[in-house]
């Protein structure tokens, strides 16, 4: 699995751990980080040996969002930066990297320590399961900087937490504690500082033990039915879910249960 100087990759069994690795800038977004993320999402989906992905940050931070100092200087790197050719070749690359225009078929679990603000909170909204350390902080500060949270927050956030909380976060640009984020439903669990990655890996292992075709179909159904009415949603659920019952894995699961052993799933 490839990486860049600002995106580290590591395998933990069937889990791919992606670490935003720019701790001196609280893992603020950079071109090498975005290129690394883009490539990692694609490689993870292409590798059937990877069943889940954990996204975290180095140095006690998750992601501080856009590099405002670089923006104030007028850009993100020199014109001869080798990564810029990738952006020019695919103008949508940064949106895929931030999961605005790409949805991995593998479950993505966020392990948040420290700051997770602005673009960090926007990337967070594209993850499937979210663990936060007690001192983690969240927020969408864009309006306070004269900017717009264009990573998807005005669309996604109102579907993930109550609209009044979404609008409060978007319009005030205030900082939220981990406890507040859990209370409004932005994250699923809060754990002691320094243990977010450990908990995320435990959740990833639980995902990995399940049948991968079923897991991917469940994730797909949740997202593809999110904006449908009940009748249309149930119809789409059948289209996605019913073929799972014809797989060999669907036979292996009940058989292993009856034989009092762990199932061996083979993705067919």
N, C-alpha and C positions, 0 to 999 in steps of 0.2 A: 504494500500500500504506500503510495507516494505521499509526500507532504511538502511544505515550504518552510522557510525560516520563521514564518509567523503562524504556521499550522502544523502541529505535531500529530502523528497518528501512531496508534499502538493497538495490537490485538490482545484481547483477554478472552481466550476461547473463541466462542462464536460472536463475541461483541467487539465492535470497532470503537475505540475511544478516540475522539477528536478533541484536541486541546488547542484553544486559541492561545497563541504563545507570543505575546508581546507585552509582558508584564510591566515593563518600564512605562507603558502608556495605558495601563489598566486594560490591555487587550483591545484598544480602540481599533476600528476597522482599518485595514490597509490593503493595497492591491495584492501583495503576496498572500495575505490571509484569505481574501475573497477567491483568488485563483485556487488556493489549496482547498477551500471548502467546496467549491464547485466540483473539482475533480474527485474529492473524497465521496461526495454524495453519489456521483455516477458510478464510481468504482464499488462502493458498498452495495448498490443495487444490482450490479453485474455479478457479484460474487455470492453464489448460493451458500458458501460456508459462513457468511456473515448473516446473522439473524436479527441483530439489533445494533443500534448505534447510540453511544453516549456522547453528548456534547458538553464540554466543560471549559474552564479557563485556567491559565497558569498564574501563579503568584498571588493567590487569594482574591482574584477578581474574575468575573465572568466576561463582561464586555461593556465598555463605556460608550459604545456607539461610534458615530462618525468622529474622525480625528479633526476637531475644530481648529486646532493650531495649523494643521496642514491646509485645511480649507481656507483659513485666513491668509495663508501664504500664496494661495491661488491654485493649489492642486495637490496631488498625491503622487509625488515622485517625478523624476526627470523624463523627458520625452524618449530618452534612450533606455529607460528601464525595460528589461526584457519581458516583464509581465504585461507591459502596456500593449504589446502586440496581441496578446490573448484578448484583451478588452476590445481592441479595435476589430479583431476577427469575429468576435461575438459580443455585440453591444448589450446583449441581455445577460451576459455572464454574471455580473454582480447581483442581479435580481435572482438568478438561480442559486447563487451561493448563499444568499440570505433567505432562501426558501420562499421568496415571494412568487416566483414563477416556476417553481419545481417542488413537487411533493414526493419525498422518498417513499418507496413501497415498504421499506423496513421501518419498524417502530424506532422513533428517536426520543431519547430520554435526556432531559437537561439536568445537569448537576451544577447548581449555582452557589458560588461563594462570593462574597463581596458585592461590588457594584454590578448591576445588570440594568442599565438605563439606556434611554434613547434607542439607538439601533440594537442594543443588547436586548431590550424588552421587546423589540419588534421581532428579532430572531426567535426569542423565547416563545412567542405566540404561534410559531410554526412547528414547535416540538409537540410531541404527543403526551408525554408524562413529564412532570416537572418537580424536582426536589430542590429545596432552598435551605441554606444554612441560616441559623438564627440571626446573624448580623447582616445578611444579604439585604440589599436595597434595590428598589425598582422605581421606574418612572419614565414618562415620555416628556422630555423637556423641550421639545422642538419649538412650541409656541413662545417660550421664554427667550428663544434665540432668534426669533423672526423666521423660523423654518417650518417645515411641514413634515409630519411623520409618514413619509411616503413609502415606507417598507410594508405597508398593509394594515396599519393599526386602526385607521378609521373604518375599515371594512371588517376586520377580524375580531377586534376587541369586543364589540357590542354583541357578538355571538358567543363569546367565551365567558363574559361576566355580565351582570345586569347593566343595562344601558346607562342608568344613572351613574354607576361607578365608572363605566367606560368614559363617559363624558367628563366626569370630574377629573379623571386621570389625564385625558387629552387636553382639556381646556385650562386647567390650573398649572400643569407642568410640575406638580409637587412630587416630592420623594415619598415612597411607600416603604414601610418596613416589611420584613418577611412575614410577620404575623398578620399584618394588614393584607398582604398579597394572598395569603392563605384564606383569610376570612372572606374576601370577595371572589375567591375561586381562580385567581390567576396562577397559583401554584397548588399542587396537591398535598404536599407535606413539607414540614419544617423540621430540620434535624440539627443537632449540635454543630457548632462551627468546626470545620475540618473534616466532616463526615459525609458531605453531600455526595461526593464521588463514590464512596463506599456504598451508600444506600442506593444510588443509581445503578451501580453494578449488580447489586442484589436483585433489583427489579428487572434488570436486563436478563439475568440468569433465569428468573421465573418466566420471562417471555421466551427465552431460548429453549426451555424445556417443553413448551407447547408446540403443536404442529405448525410448521412455518407457513404452509399454504393456507391454513385456517386463520392464522394470525394476520397474514397480509390481506386476506379477503375481508376480515372483520374491520381492519383499519380502512380499507378502501370503501366499504359500505358506509361506515360512519361519516366519512367526508363527502361521499357522493350523494348521500341522502340528506345532508344537513340543511339544505335550502329547499327541499321538496316538501310538499304537503304529505299527510299521512298515507293517503292512497297511493300516490306516486312513489313515495319512499318505500312502502312495503313491497311494491312491485319491483323496484330496483334491488331491494334486499334479496328477493328471491332469485333474480338474475345473477347476482354475485354469489350468493350463498349456496344455492342448490347444487351447483357443480362440485362443490367440496365433498358432498356425500358420495360422489362417484370415484373419489381418489383412493389409492392404496393406503394413504395415511389415515383416511377415515375408517378403514378396516382395522388398521394396526392399533389405533387407540382403544377401541372396545376389546380387542383381542388381548392386548397387554393388561388391561384392567382385569379381565376374567382370569388371566394367568398370574396375577399378582406380581407383575414385573414392570420395569420402566419401559415405555414405548420407544421404538427406534423409528423415527420418522425419516423418510428419504425424499420428500418433496415430489411424490408422484402418486 
